[in-house]
């Protein structure tokens, strides 16, 4: 078993930021759990040897209908750019109670959040609110990943401009 990590380190960033990071930073390789959410509403909790790569696979597989979560992100584009990707480690102190076991850590997060799209180990999935498009149905955004990444960059620039204007008007 791997050694527990000392701090409760997590990475949480909007999908618009996540899509601009195409290669997993070395310091993110410790993360083996991920949560995809919109504020307090959790859509999905997952695990992978490298969570960063798995989230990317969801996005890539969305058009091919191989990932319900990926398809959901693409169906709700561009609103989904504001959703949050949170990366965690099963070796963090918060998972000591489950022996830092990856599957048990994932199951504890599923029990805590009752995500909309997790079916395994989720006795009562949260119903998807009506203001979100379900994963079924047509995807209206580009099928070209480079176009989606470019749109994410534009969304980030718009958010940065908005923050700058808010700071100027507040100051």
Beta strands, then each sheet from edge to edge (+ up, - down):
strand 1: 11-14
strand 2: 33-38
strand 3: 41-47
strand 4: 84-88
sheet 1: 1+ 4- 2+ 3-
end
